[in-house]
């Protein structure tokens, strides 16, 4: 069963710091060009607990400095531990890609760790050894879960929606409610409210509803598997397992995958070095696919247009591509379909005249396009032959900056796709999903040996 427990969070004292100055996106979505700015933005930035300022320093650090920082920040009163255990309900309000206002309610809890074989916690992607080794050093140094693992549950009727919404307005929880706007490219523009919920009836209802439901990892596969490794390490040191030991559970954030505010966005692909296929090569290597060309309009990098829009060139290109994808690719979401962009001023839209059904477009793309057209196998992908931009704008920028030859744009997957694949025990291709909005690091920390 899914075993969720309230915990005593370690949190920033909002009388001492402004949350928007210190919370940061999850460490694994921070772009290299964002890292130093987020680190330097505040002397108590949550990034300082997760990463070194410079990427080169990360290889050799053992993160003992993070353990010292945690102690120092608590001694200084920057971080305070809640007196009583709680679930922490988080509301995120933001504008969706379609321009409509959206909100998502979820909550933080301590989750008992379970091996994948039990099918209680279900992964949807493979992990790499390097990131897990790095995160294990953080846990060994601190005994803490600093960045929550983002998990999804299935609640198609939104039975928990009103319960979580009421918790945010409950006078008993109001003293623990705060508001902040996150910073960083992956979290900008998201306004948040956090409430500590200690009402026993609410806690029990949440526990009972989720007890017999599996959880799917949305973000944090490396973190979860690191927690399993740390648990096994601590069990060996203790000479056995203790169900109440802090290392038997970890910090998670849980949200309804079928809530309108749970966005599942596409991760695009950029072919880095293989040349642009000729028109005949596209036709020969994609038998059975239909194709059309969509013009993007005059090149905004031309001299006359450059004079008029100045530094907005990349923004202009991104907007044109977004519009073209919305008009020509999005209507094909129920079929195998993708768009190719070689920075020539037009998009090539490819599709098959048959339903997508239960097939995953990311898998079709990897096999029939990246494999058959560009002749890149799984090993080449793992070694960097393909990049995975999290927005069409960034994919377009990479190609136009000479960092790749062709951008491949996809439609978003559906929550049903993820749950169906994980139910069947399937592992999706690398970088198949991008769940939004992300859960910032710094809203709550869990330091196990202090609970």
Order of alpha helices (4+ residues) and beta strands (2+ residues): beta-beta-alpha-alpha-alpha-alpha-beta-beta-beta-beta-alpha-beta-beta-alpha-alpha-beta-beta-alpha-beta-alpha-beta-beta-beta-alpha-beta-alpha-alpha-beta-beta-alpha-beta-alpha-beta-alpha-beta-beta
